[in-house]
Amino acid sequence: MIRYKSSRQLSISEFKMPFEAKLDENNRWVILSKIVP
């Protein structure tokens, strides 16, 4: 197995969401996530 680490890939701690992790409450996936346990 070859282990390769990309110099361009962000780590989890460096990753920032462009909209500050605030999702639209009317989004169908947000609504579905409230329904599904």
Phi, psi and omega in degrees: 000136178260126178261120183233132177242117181289137178281347181262350183278133180280148173278169181300320182290336180273345185285128177236134179281141183295333180248033173054034175060026177253114182261154178291128181295338180268002178295137184296329180285328177291317178297315179298323180294334177282334182277316184281129180291000000 
